[in-house]
Amino acid sequence: MDAHIVYLLALPYTPPTAAARAAPALPGAELRPPVKSAPHFYEIDVALTELGRTAITVEGQPVSVRRQLIDDQVLSIECAYTLPDALSAEGLALKKRLNAALRELLLRGADYHKAFTEEYTAICFTGIAPTPDEFVNRSAAELAALLRSERPSRAEAEQTLISRVRYTDDDLTIVDWEGALIIDAHGDFQSDIELLKIGNYQLLRYRLLDRAIERNLERVSRELKSRRLQRFSSALLREALQQRLELLLNFEKIEQALLLIGDWYTAQLYRLIVDEFYIDEWKAAVRQKLEQLDSITDTVRENFTFNWRRFLDFVELGGWLLLLAGYFILFFLEASRAR
C-alpha cells in the first residue's frame, strides 16, 4: 500500500542575500503555484506569502517542494512524495532516509545551521477499505512506526494513535507529537496539513521567544554582577515590553480566530494539535519567564529611582551644609570686623 507523505520543515526566516536570490536554493523544475494557496482560515489573521514550488528528485523519488513565508517570520517548507509499500520495513527505512536527506538539502539551501527548527510528517492514505478505523486497528503497529520512525511497543502504538478527529465516516485524522495520520476517501488532505503548519509555526515562535527571554535574563544576571545596570535598563525594559506584545498579539489572535470561525472541525482539529504539540505548556512557560523578567526589570527600575533620589537627597544635604558653613564663615568675618 502506497502512502502520500508530506514532510514539513519550519525554520526562522532570514531574507536571502543578493547571491542567494540570484541562484535557486534547490535544483529542479519550477512548478505552477497552486490554484488556492491557502485554506479559508488563513485569511483571518495569518499573513501567508508563497515563495515558489520546485520539483526535485531524492533517491530516485520525485518530490514536490513548496515554500511559504508565515507572518514574515517563519519559513515553512512542504515536501510531498509517494512512499511505496509504506507499511513494510523497507517503506519505513525509505521514509527515514528521504526525510533525513530532505532536511539536509533544505537547511543547506536556506543557509541555516542553528538548532531552532521544527520537523513534522503527515502520512496520508486514500482508498482505505472497509473503514478508516478498521484499517488503523488492523495496522496499528505499522502506522505507529511510520509516525514515530521506529517500531513501538503495543502500548506505545496505542498511545500514538489515540488522538483522533473526523469529519465524516470516510475520513480520519490522528495527531501525534512527531507526525499525523490523515485518511480521506477523496484525498482531501491539504486543509489538515495547513493547520499542522500553523501548529509548527506557533511552536517554533514560542521556542524562539523563550530563548530571547532567557538571553535577557542571562544579560540581567551578568550586568547585576558587574554593576553596570545603568547602561541598559531602558533598552531591557523596551525589549521586555516588545516580547509581551508579541506574545499577546501574534499568537492569541490565531487561536481566537480559529476557534470562532464557525467551522467545528477546524476548531476541533486545531485543539488536538495544540494538545499534542504542548503549545499551551509552552505558552505558560513563556508567560512565566516574561513575568519574571518584568518583575526583575521593575525592581531594577525602582532601585535606580531610589538610588537617584537618595543621591539628590545627599546633594541637597550637602548644599545645605555648604550654605550653613557659609553663614558661619560670614558670621565670624562680621564678628572679626566688629572687634
C-alpha positions as CSV (number, residue, x, y, z in Angstrom):
1,M,0.0,0.0,0.0
2,D,1.4,3.3,-1.1
3,A,1.2,6.5,1.1
4,H,1.3,10.2,0.3
5,I,4.0,11.6,2.6
6,V,4.2,15.3,3.4
7,Y,7.4,16.3,5.2
8,L,7.1,19.7,6.9
9,L,10.1,21.8,8.0
10,A,9.8,25.2,9.7
11,L,12.7,27.5,10.5
12,P,13.3,31.2,11.2
13,Y,13.2,33.2,8.1
14,T,16.2,35.3,7.0
15,P,15.9,37.5,3.9
16,P,18.2,36.0,1.2
17,T,21.3,37.8,0.2
18,A,21.8,39.0,-3.4
19,A,23.9,35.9,-4.2
20,A,21.2,33.6,-2.8
21,R,18.5,35.4,-4.8
22,A,20.4,35.1,-8.0
23,A,20.5,31.3,-7.8
24,P,17.7,28.8,-6.9
25,A,18.0,27.3,-3.4
26,L,17.2,23.8,-4.8
27,P,17.8,22.4,-8.2
28,G,14.8,21.2,-10.1
29,A,11.9,22.3,-12.3
30,E,9.7,25.1,-11.2
31,L,6.0,24.1,-10.8
32,R,2.9,26.2,-11.2
33,P,1.6,27.8,-7.9
34,P,-1.5,26.1,-6.5
35,V,-4.8,27.5,-7.6
36,K,-5.7,28.1,-3.9
37,S,-2.6,28.9,-2.0
38,A,-4.2,28.6,1.5
39,P,-7.5,27.4,3.1
40,H,-10.0,30.0,4.2
41,F,-8.8,30.2,7.8
42,Y,-5.5,31.7,6.7
43,E,-7.4,34.9,5.6
44,I,-8.2,35.8,9.2
45,D,-5.0,36.6,11.0
46,V,-2.1,34.8,9.3
47,A,-0.1,36.6,6.7
48,L,1.0,34.0,4.1
49,T,3.4,34.6,1.2
50,E,4.0,32.0,-1.4
51,L,7.7,31.8,-2.3
52,G,7.5,29.2,-5.0
53,R,7.3,25.5,-5.8
54,T,10.0,23.2,-7.1
55,A,10.2,19.6,-8.3
56,I,13.3,17.7,-7.3
57,T,14.4,14.0,-7.1
58,V,15.8,12.4,-4.0
59,E,17.0,8.8,-4.1
60,G,15.1,8.4,-7.3
61,Q,11.8,9.6,-5.8
62,P,10.1,12.7,-7.3
63,V,9.5,15.3,-4.5
64,S,7.4,18.5,-4.8
65,V,8.8,21.3,-2.6
66,R,6.6,24.2,-1.7
67,R,8.0,27.2,0.3
68,Q,5.8,29.6,2.2
69,L,6.5,32.6,4.5
70,I,4.3,32.9,7.5
71,D,3.9,36.3,9.1
72,D,7.2,37.4,7.7
73,Q,8.9,35.4,10.5
74,V,8.9,31.6,9.7
75,L,9.9,29.8,6.6
76,S,7.6,26.8,6.1
77,I,8.7,24.2,3.6
78,E,6.3,21.4,2.5
79,C,7.8,18.4,0.7
80,A,5.4,15.9,-0.8
81,Y,6.3,12.5,-2.3
82,T,4.8,9.0,-2.7
83,L,6.1,6.2,-0.4
84,P,5.7,2.8,-2.0
85,D,4.8,-0.2,0.2
86,A,4.5,2.2,3.2
87,L,3.6,-0.4,5.8
88,S,6.6,-2.5,5.2
89,A,10.0,-2.3,6.9
90,E,11.5,-1.2,3.6
91,G,9.0,1.6,3.4
92,L,9.8,2.8,6.9
93,A,13.5,2.8,6.2
94,L,13.0,4.7,2.9
95,K,10.9,7.3,4.6
96,K,13.6,7.9,7.2
97,R,16.3,8.2,4.5
98,L,14.2,10.6,2.4
99,N,13.2,12.8,5.3
100,A,16.8,13.0,6.5
101,A,18.1,13.8,3.0
102,L,15.4,16.5,2.6
103,R,16.2,18.1,5.9
104,E,19.9,18.4,5.0
105,L,19.1,19.7,1.5
106,L,16.6,22.2,2.7
107,L,18.7,23.6,5.5
108,R,21.7,23.9,3.2
109,G,19.5,25.6,0.6
110,A,18.3,28.1,3.3
111,D,21.8,28.5,4.7
112,Y,20.6,27.8,8.1
113,H,22.8,26.0,10.7
114,K,21.1,26.6,14.0
115,A,19.0,24.3,16.2
116,F,15.7,26.2,16.1
117,T,13.7,24.1,13.6
118,E,10.5,22.1,13.7
119,E,10.1,18.9,11.7
120,Y,6.8,17.1,11.2
121,T,5.5,14.4,8.9
122,A,2.0,13.7,7.6
123,I,1.2,10.2,6.3
124,C,-1.8,10.3,4.1
125,F,-3.9,7.4,2.7
126,T,-6.8,7.2,0.3
127,G,-9.0,4.4,-0.9
128,I,-9.0,2.6,2.5
129,A,-11.4,-0.3,2.9
130,P,-13.6,-1.1,4.7
131,T,-13.4,1.8,7.1
132,P,-10.5,4.0,8.4
133,D,-11.0,2.8,12.0
134,E,-10.7,-0.9,11.0
135,F,-7.6,-0.1,8.9
136,V,-6.0,1.7,11.9
137,N,-6.8,-1.1,14.3
138,R,-5.5,-3.7,11.9
139,S,-2.3,-2.0,11.1
140,A,-1.7,-0.1,14.4
141,A,1.9,-1.3,14.9
142,E,3.0,-0.4,11.3
143,L,1.2,3.0,11.4
144,A,2.7,3.9,14.7
145,A,6.1,3.0,13.4
146,L,5.6,5.4,10.4
147,L,4.5,8.2,12.7
148,R,7.4,7.7,15.2
149,S,10.0,6.5,12.7
150,E,10.7,3.4,14.9
151,R,9.0,0.2,15.9
152,P,7.0,0.9,19.1
153,S,5.6,-1.5,21.7
154,R,2.0,-2.4,21.7
155,A,1.2,0.1,24.5
156,E,3.2,2.9,22.7
157,A,1.4,2.2,19.5
158,E,-2.0,2.5,21.2
159,Q,-0.9,5.8,22.8
160,T,0.4,7.1,19.5
161,L,-2.9,6.5,17.7
162,I,-5.2,7.8,20.5
163,S,-5.8,11.4,19.5
164,R,-8.4,11.3,16.7
165,V,-10.8,13.6,15.0
166,R,-13.1,13.0,12.0
167,Y,-15.4,15.0,9.7
168,T,-17.3,12.0,8.2
169,D,-17.2,8.2,8.4
170,D,-14.9,8.1,5.4
171,D,-12.1,10.2,6.9
172,L,-9.9,10.1,10.0
173,T,-7.1,12.3,11.3
174,I,-4.7,11.1,14.0
175,V,-2.3,13.7,15.5
176,D,0.8,12.7,17.4
177,W,3.9,14.7,18.6
178,E,6.1,13.6,15.7
179,G,3.6,13.0,12.9
180,A,0.0,12.8,11.8
181,L,-2.0,10.2,10.0
182,I,-4.6,11.5,7.6
183,I,-7.1,9.2,5.9
184,D,-9.6,10.6,3.4
185,A,-11.6,8.8,0.7
186,H,-11.3,11.7,-1.7
187,G,-7.6,12.6,-1.0
188,D,-8.6,15.9,0.6
189,F,-5.5,16.3,2.9
190,Q,-4.4,19.9,2.4
191,S,-6.6,21.8,4.9
192,D,-5.4,19.5,7.7
193,I,-1.8,19.9,6.6
194,E,-2.2,23.7,6.6
195,L,-3.4,23.5,10.2
196,L,-0.4,21.4,11.1
197,K,1.8,24.1,9.6
198,I,0.2,26.7,11.9
199,G,0.9,24.4,14.9
200,N,4.5,24.0,14.0
201,Y,4.8,27.8,13.3
202,Q,3.4,28.6,16.7
203,L,5.7,26.0,18.4
204,L,8.8,27.4,16.7
205,R,7.8,31.0,17.6
206,Y,7.3,30.1,21.2
207,R,10.7,28.4,21.3
208,L,12.4,31.5,19.8
209,L,10.6,33.8,22.2
210,D,11.5,31.6,25.1
211,R,15.2,31.7,24.1
212,A,15.1,35.5,23.7
213,I,13.7,35.9,27.2
214,E,16.3,33.5,28.6
215,R,19.0,35.7,27.0
216,N,17.6,38.8,28.6
217,L,17.6,37.1,32.0
218,E,21.2,36.0,31.4
219,R,22.0,39.6,30.5
220,V,20.4,40.9,33.7
221,S,22.5,38.4,35.7
222,R,25.7,39.4,34.1
223,E,25.1,43.1,34.5
224,L,24.0,42.7,38.1
225,K,27.3,41.1,38.8
226,S,29.2,43.8,37.0
227,R,27.1,46.6,38.5
228,R,26.5,48.2,35.1
229,L,22.8,48.2,35.0
230,Q,22.5,51.9,34.3
231,R,23.8,51.2,30.8
232,F,21.0,49.1,29.5
233,S,18.0,49.4,31.9
234,S,15.9,51.3,29.4
235,A,16.8,49.0,26.5
236,L,15.9,46.0,28.6
237,L,12.6,47.4,29.5
238,R,11.8,48.1,25.9
239,E,12.7,44.5,24.9
240,A,10.6,43.0,27.7
241,L,7.6,45.1,26.6
242,Q,8.1,44.1,22.9
243,Q,8.2,40.5,23.8
244,R,5.0,40.7,25.9
245,L,3.3,42.5,23.0
246,E,4.5,39.8,20.6
247,L,3.1,37.1,22.8
248,L,-0.3,38.8,23.2
249,L,-0.8,40.0,19.6
250,N,0.8,37.4,17.3
251,F,-0.4,34.2,18.9
252,E,-3.6,34.5,20.9
253,K,-5.3,36.2,17.9
254,I,-4.7,33.0,15.9
255,E,-6.3,30.8,18.5
256,Q,-9.3,33.0,18.9
257,A,-9.8,33.3,15.2
258,L,-9.6,29.6,14.5
259,L,-12.0,28.8,17.4
260,L,-14.6,31.3,16.3
261,I,-14.8,30.9,12.6
262,G,-17.8,28.6,12.9
263,D,-16.0,25.5,11.4
264,W,-16.3,23.0,14.2
265,Y,-14.0,20.5,12.5
266,T,-11.2,23.1,12.1
267,A,-11.6,24.2,15.7
268,Q,-11.6,20.6,17.0
269,L,-8.5,19.6,14.9
270,Y,-6.7,22.7,16.0
271,R,-7.4,22.0,19.7
272,L,-6.0,18.5,19.1
273,I,-2.8,20.0,17.6
274,V,-2.4,22.4,20.5
275,D,-2.7,19.5,23.0
276,E,-0.3,17.2,21.1
277,F,2.3,19.9,20.4
278,Y,2.1,21.1,24.1
279,I,1.5,24.6,22.8
280,D,-0.4,25.6,26.0
281,E,2.6,24.4,28.1
282,W,5.0,26.5,26.0
283,K,2.7,29.5,26.3
284,A,2.6,29.1,30.1
285,A,6.4,28.8,30.3
286,V,6.9,31.8,28.2
287,R,4.4,33.8,30.2
288,Q,6.1,32.8,33.5
289,K,9.5,33.9,32.2
290,L,8.1,37.2,30.9
291,E,6.6,37.8,34.3
292,Q,9.9,37.1,36.0
293,L,11.7,39.4,33.6
294,D,9.1,42.1,34.2
295,S,9.5,41.7,38.0
296,I,13.2,41.9,37.8
297,T,13.2,45.0,35.5
298,D,10.6,46.7,37.8
299,T,12.9,46.0,40.7
300,V,15.9,47.4,38.9
301,R,13.9,50.5,37.9
302,E,12.7,51.1,41.4
303,N,16.3,50.7,42.7
304,F,17.6,53.1,40.2
305,T,14.9,55.6,41.1
306,F,15.6,55.1,44.8
307,N,19.3,55.5,44.3
308,W,18.9,58.6,42.2
309,R,16.6,60.1,44.8
310,R,19.0,59.2,47.5
311,F,21.8,60.9,45.6
312,L,19.7,64.0,45.1
313,D,18.9,64.0,48.9
314,F,22.7,63.9,49.6
315,V,23.3,66.7,47.1
316,E,20.6,68.7,48.8
317,L,22.0,67.9,52.2
318,G,25.5,68.9,51.0
319,G,24.1,72.1,49.7
320,W,22.5,73.0,53.0
321,L,25.8,72.1,54.8
322,L,27.7,74.4,52.4
323,L,25.2,77.1,52.9
324,L,25.4,76.7,56.7
325,A,29.2,76.7,56.6
326,G,29.0,79.9,54.6
327,Y,26.7,81.5,57.2
328,F,29.3,80.6,59.9
329,I,32.1,82.0,57.9
330,L,30.2,85.2,57.3
331,F,29.3,85.3,61.0
332,F,32.9,85.0,62.0
333,L,34.1,87.6,59.4
334,E,31.5,90.1,60.7
335,A,32.5,89.4,64.3
336,S,36.2,89.9,63.4
337,R,35.4,93.2,61.8
338,A,33.3,94.3,64.8
339,R,36.4,93.9,67.0
